[in-house]
């Protein structure tokens, strides 16, 4: 294993630990709502309770997507073993499966955490975040491929 690959694996594992930590009681809904209120107050925005509840939910769901988008990206790069960024279906599928399994295990973990609970919707949102990251990799890797020169193809035929 090259040093670059080892660093990528350390980052992916550290991010998985971060996700696990974010699933603990201090990051439950009742603890994050005051943070959203403080942020809105800081930018001088006051919302009615129903709108505030919706904003809070949206922020939490976007956080789920972001966590798993980063995780999928880190896993994909780790699985490439130091090679340049290219799209590989098997690597993408493996990263997606690992993200889905980790998301499911994280929801099971939340059964045992006070103030938290499992959610199939959160698991689906996590997988969607992973899919977005893999789509980004697919698009970025394909946009960097050199285009075929049509005239060179015709003259070589």
N, C-alpha and C positions, 0 to 999 in steps of 0.2 A: 504494500500500500504506500503510495506516495505521500509526502507531507501535505500536499494540497488536498488530497482525498481525505486524509485523516482530519484535517481542519474542517472540511465540509461535513463529515460525519459528526464531529464534536458540535458544530453549530446546529445540525438537525436534531441531535439528542438534547442539546440545551434548550432548543425551542419547544420540544416535546415536554420538557420539564416545566418550562414557562406556562404552557397550556394547562398542565396539571395544576400548577400553582394558582392560575387564574380560575380554576374550578373549585377553589376552596371558599369557605364561608365569608372571608372579608370582601370577596368580589361578588357576593350575592346581590340580587336586585335592590334590596332595601339599603345596601351600602353604596351602590353606584348612583342611585337617584339623587342624593345630595350633591354629588360631584357634577352631575349634569346641571342641576339648579345653579350651583356656584359658577359654572362656566357661562351659562346664559346670563346670569347677573353681571358677570365680569364684562360682557359685551353689551350690557344694558338692554337685555331682552327679558320681558316678562310674559309668560304664557298662562292661559287658563289651565286648570288642572287636567282636563281631558287631553288637551294638546300636549302638555308637558309629559303626560303618561305615554302618548304616542311617540314623542321625540325620544324619550328614554328607551322605549322598546326598540325603535329603529337603531339607536346608537349601540345597544347591546347586540342586536343581530348583525350589524355591520362589523362589530368587533369579532364575532364568531367567524364571519367570512374572511376577515383580514388574517386572523390567527392561522386558519387552515390554508389560505393562499400562500402565506409565507412558508408554512410547514411543507406544503407540496413542492414549492420551488426548491427549498433546501434539500428535500428528499431526492428530487429529480437530479439535482446537481451532484449529490453524493453518489447516487446510483450510476452516474456516468463515469465514475472513477477517474476524474481529472481530465477527461477529454473535452475538447471545445464544445460549446453549446450547439447541439444539433437535435432535431426531433427524432425520437425513437419510440415507436408505439409501445413496445414491451416495457420500456423504462417508464413511460407515462402511465401505463396501466398499473404497473407495480406501485408507483408512487400514489396513485389514486386509491388502490386497495389498502395500502398501509394507512393512508389518511382516514379512510372510511372505518377501518378496524380500530384505529386509535380514537376516533370520534365516538364510536360505540362504547369503547371501554371507558372513555371519559364520562359519558352519560351514566354508565353503571357506577362509576366512582361517585358521582353526585348523589346517588341514592343514600350513601353513607355520610354525607356532609350536611350538618345542620344548616337550615336555611336554603338549601339547594335541592334540586330534584331533577330526575331525568326528563329529557324531551326529545321525542323523535323529530320534531320540527327543527330543533337545534342541530341534530345530527345531519339532517338534510341540508341545512344552511352551511354547515361545515364542509360537506362534500361539494356543495356548489362553489364555495370559496376555493377549494382545491381544483375544481374543474376550471375556474377562471384563470388560475395561475398556470395550469397546464395549457390552456388555450393561448395564453400570452406567450409561453415558451414556444408553442407550435408556430404561432404567427411570426415571432421574432426570429426563430431559427430559419424559417422558410424565406423571410425577407432578406436574409443575409446571403442566401445561395446565389452564386453568379448566374445570371440569365444566359440561356443558350443563344449564341449568335446564329441567327437563321442563315446568314450568308455563308458562314463557315460550314454549317451542316450541309447546305446545298452543294458547295464545292467539293466536299469530301465524299459525296455520294457517287 
